[in-house]
């Protein structure tokens, strides 16, 4: 995702000039009109959804609006939503791609429940999204696409623009395609090529409506299409034409202003960042802070591939990326790199974790640091590749043969993916163990402002490799025992291959305690199994923090991963309406925080919202014997805060 960086010492700056002196570029359509007087209304927040065919550029349009919104200083949260097909059937409901952006002058946590504005590029986009709109919402419709054939594709017997079915909304019919082609009539482009710029016309119109900066988008377009300057200028022209259309047309009598979120952020330098980009940066930072080469063995899979793409750009930081022929080869290469002394990782999604499971078990047996990054998606099998879910938790906990415990860490917001990557690396390097990091599609593709940290404030992850023998034999000779453990962490020494005198055997067969020799002794296997489990159980993680300002709440809502935003927004809503409810959120899922049992038992009722069928609730019931109540959905979409607030109130009322 293209992002904007503020170099100021605070999160916001003076708003840039909002009326660039672009002359009207649509000729007689706009140029001869008298400029009407426009009213500007101030809002505290807005939710916009761009929707169209998967080839209409809705993700790019939303991306650019987001970047300009971030540079302006608003808090924001986004929800890209697109089909799994590379090019889904045009004009059909399954082919609709959308991008939702929530931005505000205050702290926000979610991309919003319902759009205030829908930009519908065709009948399919309107029909797929109309049910989400509240009464009074604004709809900007590309009327050029409302042909009989296009409407019939999605089941419209008559045009919804004429039959009164949209009376509850403020509808703005705009011939986006016609206006774009007219604006580009002198560009030399064929009509088909000119029509492709209609998303930039729509972006220009929305930029005018909400006082978004324009210079960044024009610069972006010229850079993106630098090898095709005629295409670049056509997109810039269409963008300006949309801005001017909003400025001059009488249909848009009002524009809106959302001030920067001055009080939402501590002082610092901020940028807009997606979850996958934050993960990639966190991994690079972990390599730098550990002073180890970073190695990624990966096989492309949605929605994790962006991490491979991003890390491949950072060879200057000692990053090596290897795109393997399959998932098994990818993690095999990563484990080999870990044995060789690298900070190694592999990225995948749920189906790939299943294929990697035997090698993860091998990493448990070898006791080597390895990061397994799972960007969860809807399942089972191929499932819903572009939709979000939290259904890999039990797989992360138990999805290997034998007793093969693995620490599990989960970020809670797109920006938190950076810190979660560093925490996963800390655990892997300190305790010599593979670590599972569970992100998901919602975090991976969503974005929010991120405060760029000072490198000096990041944790010191340096490790000491074994360099000399560590054991004295009965005859007084010295040798190297690869499974002689640190008494505090139970971690074994990490010896780089080729270090003189530190040769040792590796492999998947059970090791003898200390020597690492092959062992079939029952007592030794029992001891090694229990020791590996004790090492994971003994990992030091922070206590869970409870948000219970009244101290009188009887219900605790507890979540993990990307449910943090919807849960927190729902809790805030309940408290604003006079209710009392406590909240806690888990980053560490194995081992759980040491105080978690005490926290759970302090409340009469525990509610666990999850985007699965109750996996964390299952774990809490099993470990702590508490009656954890599940509230679940597996729609491929995140919870809506209003829906969740209502469910939590009902759960509390059932005490």
MARNUTI-81202 format. One record per residue (C-alpha): residue number from 1; x, y, z. Coordinates in nm, 3 decimals. Last residue first. Example, Ala and Ser with C-alpha at 12.3 -4.5 7.8 and 13.67 -1.06 7.14 Angstrom:
BEGIN
NODE   resi        c1        c2        c3
NODE      2     1.367    -0.106     0.714
NODE      1     1.230    -0.450     0.780
This chain:
BEGIN
NODE   resi        c1        c2        c3
NODE    655    -2.702    -1.349     3.420
NODE    654    -2.895    -1.324     3.091
NODE    653    -2.875    -0.945     3.080
NODE    652    -2.498    -0.960     3.033
NODE    651    -2.535    -1.187     2.729
NODE    650    -2.797    -0.953     2.581
NODE    649    -2.572    -0.653     2.634
NODE    648    -2.285    -0.840     2.470
NODE    647    -2.498    -0.932     2.168
NODE    646    -2.613    -0.572     2.119
NODE    645    -2.258    -0.444     2.144
NODE    644    -2.143    -0.702     1.887
NODE    643    -2.404    -0.599     1.632
NODE    642    -2.320    -0.233     1.685
NODE    641    -1.946    -0.303     1.657
NODE    640    -1.973    -0.494     1.331
NODE    639    -1.770    -0.813     1.341
NODE    638    -1.513    -0.874     1.070
NODE    637    -1.606    -1.035     0.736
NODE    636    -1.554    -1.386     0.598
NODE    635    -1.895    -1.481     0.733
NODE    634    -1.768    -1.708     1.009
NODE    633    -1.938    -1.561     1.315
NODE    632    -1.907    -1.634     1.684
NODE    631    -2.022    -1.542     2.032
NODE    630    -1.891    -1.807     2.268
NODE    629    -1.968    -1.815     2.641
NODE    628    -1.680    -1.915     2.869
NODE    627    -1.802    -2.124     3.163
NODE    626    -1.467    -2.142     3.338
NODE    625    -1.275    -2.467     3.392
NODE    624    -0.940    -2.287     3.351
NODE    623    -0.758    -2.501     3.094
NODE    622    -1.041    -2.674     2.910
NODE    621    -1.289    -2.387     2.927
NODE    620    -1.028    -2.138     2.815
NODE    619    -0.918    -2.358     2.524
NODE    618    -1.274    -2.412     2.401
NODE    617    -1.349    -2.038     2.430
NODE    616    -1.039    -1.975     2.218
NODE    615    -1.176    -2.208     1.949
NODE    614    -1.539    -2.096     1.950
NODE    613    -1.685    -2.153     1.604
NODE    612    -1.456    -1.912     1.421
NODE    611    -1.440    -1.534     1.389
NODE    610    -1.436    -1.499     1.767
NODE    609    -1.626    -1.317     2.043
NODE    608    -1.551    -1.468     2.388
NODE    607    -1.791    -1.382     2.670
NODE    606    -1.698    -1.445     3.035
NODE    605    -1.970    -1.419     3.302
NODE    604    -1.960    -1.379     3.678
NODE    603    -1.618    -1.218     3.672
NODE    602    -1.308    -1.262     3.894
NODE    601    -1.257    -1.622     3.777
NODE    600    -1.139    -1.505     3.434
NODE    599    -0.881    -1.267     3.582
NODE    598    -0.736    -1.528     3.818
NODE    597    -0.703    -1.775     3.532
NODE    596    -0.533    -1.517     3.312
NODE    595    -0.267    -1.415     3.566
NODE    594     0.017    -1.623     3.418
NODE    593    -0.047    -1.500     3.064
NODE    592    -0.138    -1.787     2.828
NODE    591     0.149    -1.989     2.687
NODE    590     0.048    -2.019     2.416
NODE    589    -0.217    -1.763     2.326
NODE    588    -0.008    -1.452     2.384
NODE    587    -0.168    -1.135     2.244
NODE    586    -0.484    -1.168     2.449
NODE    585    -0.741    -0.892     2.497
NODE    584    -0.933    -0.798     2.808
NODE    583    -1.258    -0.605     2.849
NODE    582    -1.492    -0.525     3.135
NODE    581    -1.855    -0.418     3.105
NODE    580    -2.073    -0.159     3.272
NODE    579    -2.361     0.000     3.084
NODE    578    -2.450     0.370     3.078
NODE    577    -2.507     0.419     2.704
NODE    576    -2.156     0.549     2.656
NODE    575    -2.033     0.236     2.833
NODE    574    -2.207     0.006     2.586
NODE    573    -2.068     0.198     2.286
NODE    572    -1.716     0.190     2.427
NODE    571    -1.743    -0.187     2.474
NODE    570    -1.862    -0.228     2.114
NODE    569    -1.571    -0.021     1.980
NODE    568    -1.329    -0.226     2.191
NODE    567    -1.476    -0.553     2.065
NODE    566    -1.478    -0.438     1.701
NODE    565    -1.114    -0.322     1.718
NODE    564    -0.973    -0.613     1.920
NODE    563    -1.139    -0.882     1.706
NODE    562    -0.822    -0.879     1.495
NODE    561    -0.625    -1.105     1.724
NODE    560    -0.767    -1.225     2.053
NODE    559    -1.080    -1.162     2.257
NODE    558    -1.217    -1.134     2.607
NODE    557    -1.547    -0.982     2.719
NODE    556    -1.579    -0.977     3.096
NODE    555    -1.923    -0.949     3.258
NODE    554    -1.985    -0.852     3.620
NODE    553    -1.856    -0.497     3.587
NODE    552    -1.824    -0.293     3.906
NODE    551    -1.462    -0.179     3.884
NODE    550    -1.592     0.121     3.694
NODE    549    -1.286     0.153     3.470
NODE    548    -1.269    -0.218     3.381
NODE    547    -1.000    -0.258     3.113
NODE    546    -0.815    -0.573     3.217
NODE    545    -0.446    -0.622     3.138
NODE    544    -0.315    -0.972     3.067
NODE    543     0.018    -1.034     3.236
NODE    542     0.327    -1.002     3.018
NODE    541     0.495    -1.313     2.875
NODE    540     0.787    -1.514     3.013
NODE    539     0.813    -1.852     2.846
NODE    538     0.797    -2.123     3.112
NODE    537     0.513    -2.324     2.958
NODE    536     0.709    -2.344     2.632
NODE    535     1.021    -2.479     2.805
NODE    534     0.811    -2.711     3.023
NODE    533     0.661    -2.868     2.709
NODE    532     1.005    -2.935     2.562
NODE    531     1.114    -3.078     2.897
NODE    530     0.809    -3.305     2.924
NODE    529     0.876    -3.454     2.583
NODE    528     1.248    -3.487     2.656
NODE    527     1.184    -3.668     2.986
NODE    526     0.926    -3.908     2.842
NODE    525     1.154    -3.983     2.550
NODE    524     1.444    -4.044     2.789
NODE    523     1.237    -4.283     2.999
NODE    522     1.130    -4.479     2.694
NODE    521     1.487    -4.519     2.558
NODE    520     1.481    -4.503     2.179
NODE    519     1.765    -4.252     2.162
NODE    518     1.962    -4.098     1.876
NODE    517     2.244    -3.887     2.018
NODE    516     2.171    -3.529     2.123
NODE    515     2.432    -3.551     2.397
NODE    514     2.237    -3.364     2.664
NODE    513     1.914    -3.557     2.672
NODE    512     1.917    -3.821     2.403
NODE    511     1.742    -3.713     2.089
NODE    510     1.426    -3.855     1.934
NODE    509     1.441    -3.912     1.559
NODE    508     1.377    -3.610     1.338
NODE    507     1.733    -3.522     1.253
NODE    506     2.045    -3.349     1.384
NODE    505     2.385    -3.484     1.489
NODE    504     2.658    -3.265     1.631
NODE    503     2.986    -3.101     1.528
NODE    502     3.094    -2.835     1.777
NODE    501     3.470    -2.895     1.764
NODE    500     3.538    -2.635     1.498
NODE    499     3.233    -2.419     1.410
NODE    498     3.131    -2.544     1.068
NODE    497     2.760    -2.543     1.135
NODE    496     2.658    -2.255     1.365
NODE    495     2.593    -2.379     1.718
NODE    494     2.280    -2.271     1.902
NODE    493     2.286    -2.392     2.263
NODE    492     1.969    -2.549     2.409
NODE    491     1.697    -2.337     2.564
NODE    490     1.565    -2.447     2.905
NODE    489     1.501    -2.075     2.969
NODE    488     1.645    -2.039     3.319
NODE    487     1.873    -2.346     3.348
NODE    486     2.012    -2.301     2.995
NODE    485     2.017    -2.652     2.855
NODE    484     2.275    -2.906     2.743
NODE    483     2.108    -3.041     2.430
NODE    482     2.389    -2.977     2.178
NODE    481     2.654    -3.134     2.404
NODE    480     2.997    -3.032     2.283
NODE    479     3.314    -3.204     2.402
NODE    478     3.590    -3.160     2.655
NODE    477     3.819    -3.437     2.777
NODE    476     3.860    -3.495     3.150
NODE    475     3.811    -3.873     3.139
NODE    474     3.461    -3.838     3.284
NODE    473     3.366    -3.597     3.006
NODE    472     3.364    -3.220     3.038
NODE    471     3.080    -3.042     2.860
NODE    470     3.041    -2.704     2.695
NODE    469     3.283    -2.717     2.402
NODE    468     3.343    -2.376     2.240
NODE    467     3.168    -2.120     2.017
NODE    466     2.799    -2.160     2.099
NODE    465     2.612    -1.867     1.949
NODE    464     2.516    -1.576     2.168
NODE    463     2.200    -1.393     2.073
NODE    462     2.115    -1.031     1.999
NODE    461     1.748    -0.939     2.024
NODE    460     1.778    -0.596     2.187
NODE    459     1.421    -0.465     2.196
NODE    458     1.326    -0.155     1.993
NODE    457     1.360     0.185     2.159
NODE    456     1.696     0.258     1.994
NODE    455     1.535     0.215     1.652
NODE    454     1.301     0.505     1.725
NODE    453     0.946     0.407     1.642
NODE    452     0.738     0.515     1.340
NODE    451     0.388     0.587     1.471
NODE    450     0.142     0.392     1.263
NODE    449    -0.179     0.528     1.111
NODE    448    -0.423     0.255     1.000
NODE    447    -0.452    -0.014     0.734
NODE    446    -0.648    -0.322     0.641
NODE    445    -0.508    -0.582     0.402
NODE    444    -0.318    -0.798     0.651
NODE    443    -0.534    -0.712     0.952
NODE    442    -0.858    -0.830     0.790
NODE    441    -0.683    -1.117     0.612
NODE    440    -0.552    -1.266     0.933
NODE    439    -0.253    -1.257     1.170
NODE    438    -0.145    -1.559     1.372
NODE    437     0.227    -1.573     1.455
NODE    436     0.346    -1.927     1.528
NODE    435     0.683    -1.965     1.700
NODE    434     0.950    -2.231     1.639
NODE    433     1.173    -2.275     1.941
NODE    432     1.514    -2.178     2.068
NODE    431     1.388    -2.006     2.387
NODE    430     1.548    -1.665     2.347
NODE    429     1.558    -1.660     1.967
NODE    428     1.203    -1.781     1.909
NODE    427     1.054    -1.573     2.193
NODE    426     1.222    -1.252     2.084
NODE    425     1.134    -1.316     1.717
NODE    424     0.766    -1.354     1.805
NODE    423     0.782    -1.031     2.004
NODE    422     0.946    -0.843     1.715
NODE    421     0.680    -0.967     1.473
NODE    420     0.406    -0.873     1.722
NODE    419     0.544    -0.520     1.742
NODE    418     0.513    -0.467     1.366
NODE    417     0.176    -0.644     1.346
NODE    416     0.049    -0.390     1.601
NODE    415     0.009    -0.139     1.316
NODE    414    -0.252    -0.358     1.144
NODE    413    -0.433    -0.420     1.474
NODE    412    -0.452    -0.705     1.729
NODE    411    -0.135    -0.907     1.669
NODE    410    -0.141    -1.278     1.765
NODE    409     0.137    -1.485     1.924
NODE    408     0.147    -1.866     1.959
NODE    407     0.428    -2.062     2.125
NODE    406     0.466    -2.418     1.988
NODE    405     0.415    -2.749     2.167
NODE    404     0.489    -3.070     1.971
NODE    403     0.352    -3.368     2.159
NODE    402     0.306    -3.612     1.876
NODE    401     0.176    -3.529     1.531
NODE    400     0.121    -3.164     1.451
NODE    399    -0.182    -2.932     1.436
NODE    398    -0.223    -2.887     1.812
NODE    397    -0.188    -2.521     1.904
NODE    396    -0.154    -2.364     1.560
NODE    395    -0.429    -2.589     1.426
NODE    394    -0.644    -2.494     1.724
NODE    393    -0.596    -2.127     1.641
NODE    392    -0.641    -2.164     1.265
NODE    391    -1.005    -2.049     1.247
NODE    390    -0.966    -1.677     1.289
NODE    389    -1.127    -1.574     0.957
NODE    388    -1.088    -1.316     0.681
NODE    387    -1.190    -1.332     0.318
NODE    386    -0.966    -1.329     0.009
NODE    385    -0.892    -1.704    -0.007
NODE    384    -1.241    -1.820     0.097
NODE    383    -1.215    -2.197     0.133
NODE    382    -0.910    -2.349    -0.033
NODE    381    -0.928    -2.635     0.220
NODE    380    -1.142    -2.536     0.519
NODE    379    -1.148    -2.241     0.524
NODE    378    -1.163    -1.860     0.544
NODE    377    -0.828    -1.688     0.579
NODE    376    -0.549    -1.669     0.833
NODE    375    -0.218    -1.494     0.766
NODE    374     0.006    -1.757     0.928
NODE    373     0.365    -1.644     0.991
NODE    372     0.581    -1.937     1.104
NODE    371     0.895    -1.800     1.271
NODE    370     1.184    -2.039     1.338
NODE    369     1.429    -2.062     1.627
NODE    368     1.573    -2.415     1.658
NODE    367     1.473    -2.681     1.908
NODE    366     1.557    -2.975     1.676
NODE    365     1.246    -3.158     1.796
NODE    364     1.023    -2.850     1.771
NODE    363     1.178    -2.770     1.430
NODE    362     1.095    -3.126     1.319
NODE    361     0.736    -3.073     1.433
NODE    360     0.723    -2.757     1.223
NODE    359     0.859    -2.969     0.937
NODE    358     0.571    -3.214     0.977
NODE    357     0.312    -2.934     0.991
NODE    356     0.422    -2.744     0.679
NODE    355     0.145    -2.882     0.458
NODE    354    -0.124    -2.797     0.714
NODE    353     0.029    -2.452     0.764
NODE    352    -0.001    -2.399     0.388
NODE    351    -0.376    -2.457     0.394
NODE    350    -0.407    -2.202     0.679
NODE    349    -0.204    -1.918     0.527
NODE    348     0.167    -1.883     0.455
NODE    347     0.490    -1.712     0.550
NODE    346     0.816    -1.882     0.647
NODE    345     1.080    -1.750     0.880
NODE    344     1.449    -1.769     0.960
NODE    343     1.674    -1.554     1.176
NODE    342     1.987    -1.707     1.035
NODE    341     2.246    -1.931     1.201
NODE    340     2.280    -2.224     0.962
NODE    339     2.027    -2.435     1.150
NODE    338     1.781    -2.150     1.105
NODE    337     1.861    -2.142     0.732
NODE    336     1.787    -2.513     0.711
NODE    335     1.457    -2.452     0.886
NODE    334     1.374    -2.185     0.629
NODE    333     1.466    -2.412     0.338
NODE    332     1.241    -2.686     0.475
NODE    331     0.967    -2.428     0.533
NODE    330     0.965    -2.334     0.165
NODE    329     1.015    -2.688     0.035
NODE    328     0.701    -2.800     0.218
NODE    327     0.497    -2.505     0.094
NODE    326     0.579    -2.560    -0.273
NODE    325     0.824    -2.470    -0.550
NODE    324     1.009    -2.223    -0.327
NODE    323     1.027    -1.847    -0.345
NODE    322     1.345    -1.767    -0.152
NODE    321     1.399    -1.430     0.011
NODE    320     1.725    -1.311     0.162
NODE    319     1.733    -1.004     0.384
NODE    318     2.068    -0.853     0.482
NODE    317     1.929    -0.503     0.518
NODE    316     2.030    -0.399     0.165
NODE    315     1.839    -0.702     0.038
NODE    314     1.522    -0.519     0.133
NODE    313     1.292    -0.536    -0.169
NODE    312     1.234    -0.912    -0.142
NODE    311     1.086    -0.845     0.202
NODE    310     0.796    -0.659     0.043
NODE    309     0.699    -0.922    -0.213
NODE    308     0.728    -1.206     0.038
NODE    307     0.514    -1.012     0.286
NODE    306     0.260    -0.933     0.014
NODE    305     0.214    -1.306    -0.048
NODE    304     0.033    -1.370     0.281
NODE    303    -0.333    -1.325     0.176
NODE    302    -0.331    -1.529    -0.046
NODE    301    -0.053    -1.779    -0.107
NODE    300     0.291    -1.753    -0.266
NODE    299     0.542    -2.012    -0.139
NODE    298     0.793    -1.892     0.115
NODE    297     1.140    -1.934     0.261
NODE    296     1.237    -1.606     0.423
NODE    295     1.587    -1.553     0.560
NODE    294     1.698    -1.263     0.780
NODE    293     2.071    -1.236     0.846
NODE    292     2.137    -1.193     1.217
NODE    291     2.229    -0.880     1.409
NODE    290     1.936    -0.953     1.642
NODE    289     1.818    -0.591     1.626
NODE    288     1.867    -0.576     1.249
NODE    287     1.690    -0.904     1.179
NODE    286     1.407    -0.807     1.414
NODE    285     1.374    -0.472     1.234
NODE    284     1.342    -0.653     0.901
NODE    283     1.075    -0.875     1.057
NODE    282     0.888    -0.575     1.195
NODE    281     0.900    -0.404     0.856
NODE    280     0.748    -0.711     0.691
NODE    279     0.483    -0.739     0.960
NODE    278     0.395    -0.372     0.923
NODE    277     0.361    -0.419     0.547
NODE    276     0.133    -0.717     0.602
NODE    275    -0.081    -0.524     0.850
NODE    274    -0.119    -0.215     0.634
NODE    273     0.052     0.115     0.711
NODE    272    -0.030     0.486     0.696
NODE    271     0.256     0.695     0.827
NODE    270     0.333     0.880     1.146
NODE    269     0.615     1.086     1.292
NODE    268     0.575     1.161     1.659
NODE    267     0.367     1.338     1.920
NODE    266     0.102     1.114     2.076
NODE    265    -0.202     1.050     1.856
NODE    264    -0.577     1.097     1.892
NODE    263    -0.575     1.461     2.009
NODE    262    -0.501     1.620     1.672
NODE    261    -0.726     1.390     1.471
NODE    260    -0.717     1.614     1.165
NODE    259    -1.047     1.791     1.084
NODE    258    -1.319     1.630     0.878
NODE    257    -1.462     1.878     0.626
NODE    256    -1.758     1.825     0.401
NODE    255    -1.895     1.945     0.071
NODE    254    -2.244     2.065     0.000
NODE    253    -2.433     2.166    -0.315
NODE    252    -2.334     1.856    -0.510
NODE    251    -2.602     1.834    -0.782
NODE    250    -2.529     2.193    -0.887
NODE    249    -2.207     2.094    -1.061
NODE    248    -1.909     2.329    -1.039
NODE    247    -1.675     2.218    -0.761
NODE    246    -1.775     1.853    -0.775
NODE    245    -1.710     1.849    -1.149
NODE    244    -1.378     2.023    -1.093
NODE    243    -1.254     1.746    -0.865
NODE    242    -1.373     1.480    -1.108
NODE    241    -1.201     1.658    -1.396
NODE    240    -0.880     1.681    -1.195
NODE    239    -0.877     1.303    -1.147
NODE    238    -0.960     1.246    -1.515
NODE    237    -0.671     1.474    -1.616
NODE    236    -0.432     1.296    -1.378
NODE    235    -0.542     0.961    -1.518
NODE    234    -0.492     1.081    -1.874
NODE    233    -0.155     1.228    -1.782
NODE    232    -0.031     0.895    -1.652
NODE    231    -0.171     0.702    -1.948
NODE    230     0.009     0.935    -2.192
NODE    229     0.325     0.910    -1.980
NODE    228     0.343     0.532    -2.014
NODE    227     0.676     0.434    -1.855
NODE    226     0.609     0.671    -1.563
NODE    225     0.266     0.516    -1.504
NODE    224     0.307     0.466    -1.129
NODE    223     0.523     0.777    -1.089
NODE    222     0.283     1.008    -1.271
NODE    221    -0.008     0.858    -1.083
NODE    220     0.161     0.895    -0.744
NODE    219     0.249     1.259    -0.807
NODE    218    -0.112     1.334    -0.898
NODE    217    -0.230     1.148    -0.588
NODE    216     0.006     1.335    -0.358
NODE    215    -0.093     1.675    -0.497
NODE    214    -0.464     1.625    -0.434
NODE    213    -0.522     1.683    -0.062
NODE    212    -0.866     1.572     0.058
NODE    211    -1.135     1.831     0.121
NODE    210    -1.414     1.575     0.164
NODE    209    -1.636     1.642    -0.139
NODE    208    -1.342     1.754    -0.355
NODE    207    -1.150     1.433    -0.292
NODE    206    -1.472     1.239    -0.355
NODE    205    -1.503     1.397    -0.700
NODE    204    -1.135     1.340    -0.779
NODE    203    -1.162     0.975    -0.675
NODE    202    -1.467     0.929    -0.899
NODE    201    -1.277     1.076    -1.194
NODE    200    -0.985     0.849    -1.103
NODE    199    -1.218     0.549    -1.112
NODE    198    -1.335     0.664    -1.455
NODE    197    -0.982     0.626    -1.591
NODE    196    -1.058     0.291    -1.755
NODE    195    -1.304     0.465    -1.988
NODE    194    -1.016     0.640    -2.165
NODE    193    -0.860     0.307    -2.260
NODE    192    -1.185     0.183    -2.412
NODE    191    -1.238     0.516    -2.591
NODE    190    -0.896     0.499    -2.755
NODE    189    -0.647     0.745    -2.612
NODE    188    -0.533     1.052    -2.806
NODE    187    -0.571     1.271    -2.500
NODE    186    -0.801     1.528    -2.666
NODE    185    -1.125     1.349    -2.578
NODE    184    -0.999     1.279    -2.226
NODE    183    -1.247     1.495    -2.034
NODE    182    -1.528     1.372    -2.258
NODE    181    -1.432     1.009    -2.191
NODE    180    -1.436     1.076    -1.817
NODE    179    -1.770     1.257    -1.829
NODE    178    -1.928     0.974    -2.026
NODE    177    -1.794     0.704    -1.794
NODE    176    -1.894     0.886    -1.475
NODE    175    -2.248     0.965    -1.584
NODE    174    -2.342     1.087    -1.233
NODE    173    -2.669     1.011    -1.057
NODE    172    -2.644     1.144    -0.700
NODE    171    -2.886     0.958    -0.473
NODE    170    -2.964     1.076    -0.121
NODE    169    -3.119     0.763     0.024
NODE    168    -3.462     0.648     0.149
NODE    167    -3.610     0.704    -0.196
NODE    166    -3.389     0.433    -0.345
NODE    165    -3.667     0.189    -0.440
NODE    164    -3.853     0.467    -0.623
NODE    163    -3.858     0.288    -0.960
NODE    162    -3.628     0.526    -1.149
NODE    161    -3.274     0.478    -1.019
NODE    160    -3.359     0.120    -0.924
NODE    159    -3.392     0.054    -1.299
NODE    158    -3.648    -0.212    -1.369
NODE    157    -3.639    -0.592    -1.362
NODE    156    -3.313    -0.579    -1.163
NODE    155    -3.189    -0.936    -1.126
NODE    154    -2.812    -0.892    -1.120
NODE    153    -2.741    -0.969    -1.485
NODE    152    -3.069    -0.802    -1.586
NODE    151    -2.934    -0.467    -1.470
NODE    150    -2.627    -0.495    -1.692
NODE    149    -2.835    -0.598    -1.994
NODE    148    -3.091    -0.323    -1.946
NODE    147    -2.818    -0.061    -1.912
NODE    146    -2.730     0.101    -1.581
NODE    145    -2.358     0.137    -1.656
NODE    144    -2.375     0.497    -1.774
NODE    143    -2.557     0.597    -1.454
NODE    142    -2.240     0.571    -1.244
NODE    141    -2.407     0.607    -0.907
NODE    140    -2.305     0.822    -0.610
NODE    139    -2.514     0.709    -0.314
NODE    138    -2.546     0.923    -0.001
NODE    137    -2.683     0.766     0.316
NODE    136    -3.016     0.896     0.444
NODE    135    -3.138     0.560     0.568
NODE    134    -2.849     0.334     0.661
NODE    133    -2.655     0.148     0.392
NODE    132    -2.550    -0.216     0.434
NODE    131    -2.840    -0.357     0.228
NODE    130    -2.734    -0.143    -0.070
NODE    129    -2.396    -0.314    -0.104
NODE    128    -2.432    -0.603    -0.347
NODE    127    -2.718    -0.436    -0.536
NODE    126    -2.528    -0.113    -0.596
NODE    125    -2.204    -0.283    -0.699
NODE    124    -2.395    -0.514    -0.933
NODE    123    -2.575    -0.217    -1.092
NODE    122    -2.245    -0.044    -1.181
NODE    121    -1.978     0.194    -1.042
NODE    120    -2.142     0.236    -0.704
NODE    119    -1.981     0.499    -0.478
NODE    118    -2.146     0.449    -0.141
NODE    117    -2.137     0.722     0.123
NODE    116    -2.230     0.707     0.492
NODE    115    -2.118     0.345     0.491
NODE    114    -2.234     0.108     0.766
NODE    113    -2.038    -0.068     1.043
NODE    112    -1.714     0.126     1.040
NODE    111    -1.357     0.051     0.933
NODE    110    -1.281    -0.017     1.300
NODE    109    -1.090     0.135     1.591
NODE    108    -1.132     0.514     1.588
NODE    107    -0.949     0.790     1.777
NODE    106    -1.073     1.136     1.686
NODE    105    -1.107     1.368     1.384
NODE    104    -1.232     1.076     1.178
NODE    103    -1.177     0.837     0.890
NODE    102    -1.356     0.512     0.803
NODE    101    -1.261     0.365     0.466
NODE    100    -1.433     0.082     0.281
NODE     99    -1.295    -0.073    -0.038
NODE     98    -1.512    -0.287    -0.262
NODE     97    -1.486    -0.550    -0.535
NODE     96    -1.796    -0.697    -0.696
NODE     95    -1.740    -1.003    -0.915
NODE     94    -1.963    -1.239    -0.717
NODE     93    -2.255    -0.997    -0.781
NODE     92    -2.203    -0.996    -1.156
NODE     91    -2.114    -0.706    -1.387
NODE     90    -1.786    -0.851    -1.506
NODE     89    -1.721    -1.217    -1.423
NODE     88    -1.434    -1.231    -1.170
NODE     87    -1.090    -1.126    -1.288
NODE     86    -0.811    -1.269    -1.070
NODE     85    -1.076    -1.470    -0.887
NODE     84    -1.071    -1.451    -0.508
NODE     83    -1.317    -1.163    -0.501
NODE     82    -1.249    -0.835    -0.317
NODE     81    -1.300    -0.664     0.017
NODE     80    -1.062    -0.392     0.139
NODE     79    -1.153    -0.277     0.491
NODE     78    -0.985     0.041     0.616
NODE     77    -0.926     0.227     0.941
NODE     76    -0.847     0.594     0.986
NODE     75    -0.729     0.867     1.220
NODE     74    -0.708     1.191     1.028
NODE     73    -0.380     1.375     0.976
NODE     72    -0.404     1.506     0.619
NODE     71    -0.130     1.265     0.512
NODE     70    -0.345     0.974     0.633
NODE     69    -0.644     1.101     0.436
NODE     68    -0.428     1.133     0.125
NODE     67    -0.311     0.776     0.167
NODE     66    -0.663     0.649     0.228
NODE     65    -0.804     0.819    -0.082
NODE     64    -0.520     0.662    -0.281
NODE     63    -0.583     0.313    -0.146
NODE     62    -0.956     0.343    -0.196
NODE     61    -0.904     0.424    -0.564
NODE     60    -0.641     0.151    -0.604
NODE     59    -0.874    -0.104    -0.444
NODE     58    -1.167     0.014    -0.656
NODE     57    -0.973    -0.016    -0.980
NODE     56    -1.267    -0.107    -1.203
NODE     55    -1.138    -0.453    -1.290
NODE     54    -1.284    -0.624    -0.983
NODE     53    -1.614    -0.467    -1.080
NODE     52    -1.740    -0.182    -0.864
NODE     51    -1.759    -0.053    -0.509
NODE     50    -1.603     0.240    -0.320
NODE     49    -1.726     0.260     0.040
NODE     48    -1.699     0.575     0.249
NODE     47    -1.742     0.607     0.627
NODE     46    -1.717     0.960     0.767
NODE     45    -1.620     1.111     1.104
NODE     44    -1.639     1.432     1.309
NODE     43    -1.819     1.627     1.040
NODE     42    -1.791     1.996     0.942
NODE     41    -2.020     2.125     0.673
NODE     40    -1.906     2.333     0.377
NODE     39    -2.169     2.508     0.166
NODE     38    -2.092     2.574    -0.199
NODE     37    -2.161     2.893    -0.396
NODE     36    -2.206     2.798    -0.758
NODE     35    -1.934     2.842    -1.023
NODE     34    -2.101     2.959    -1.340
NODE     33    -2.084     2.692    -1.600
NODE     32    -1.877     2.749    -1.913
NODE     31    -1.596     2.514    -1.822
NODE     30    -1.811     2.235    -1.692
NODE     29    -1.964     2.034    -1.973
NODE     28    -1.849     2.292    -2.229
NODE     27    -1.490     2.182    -2.192
NODE     26    -1.434     1.905    -1.944
NODE     25    -1.097     2.033    -1.821
NODE     24    -1.198     2.303    -1.574
NODE     23    -0.883     2.482    -1.462
NODE     22    -0.693     2.333    -1.168
NODE     21    -0.596     2.601    -0.917
NODE     20    -0.567     2.373    -0.619
NODE     19    -0.841     2.435    -0.362
NODE     18    -0.762     2.259    -0.037
NODE     17    -0.443     2.431     0.067
NODE     16    -0.271     2.196     0.305
NODE     15    -0.407     2.136     0.655
NODE     14    -0.163     2.255     0.922
NODE     13     0.016     1.954     1.060
NODE     12    -0.076     1.642     1.246
NODE     11     0.090     1.364     1.436
NODE     10     0.357     1.585     1.583
NODE      9     0.725     1.642     1.520
NODE      8     0.668     1.679     1.149
NODE      7     0.806     1.436     0.896
NODE      6     0.466     1.304     0.800
NODE      5     0.486     0.993     0.587
NODE      4     0.229     0.900     0.324
NODE      3     0.165     0.546     0.225
NODE      2     0.130     0.341    -0.091
NODE      1     0.000     0.000     0.000
